[in-house]
Amino acid sequence: MNEDTQRFIQELEIELDGQKDKTSIVAEYKMHIHDMQEAENIDDMTYEQLVARLGTPREIAKLWKQETGITPRKTQWLFVLLNVAIFIGGTMVMIGYHFFEWIWLESIWHAIMNVPFLVMFVYLIF
């Protein structure tokens, strides 16, 4: 590896600091750089060539952080919280309809009651 490639890898390691799979990500990029050099019969690539091909180390790290930021556990909690919010919202509309005589709330209630299969289908899909 030449100095430019080492600089690119070092900057990538710094940007990925705190990333769970840092070593495997860096190893993957080292291999990718090696494969690019072999495919083009180039002994060494400049830093600018690497950035043009792969993006800056900061951009790469940002993409990896975004990718690992969404986990199945977070998605599960999002669905649970949305489910609770829908339930609470429906309960509030029902209570409001039966205890208050607000015209706009009656319109919402009647609109919901006119499409029960649609409501059940959307809730089932959710």
Secondary structure by P-SEA (a helix, b strand, c coil): ccaaaaaaaaaaaaaaccccaaaaaaaaaaaaaaaaaaaaccccccaaaaaaacccaaaaaaaaaaaacccaaaaaaaaaaaaaaaaaaaaaaaaaaaccccaaaaaaaaaaaacaaaaaaaaaac
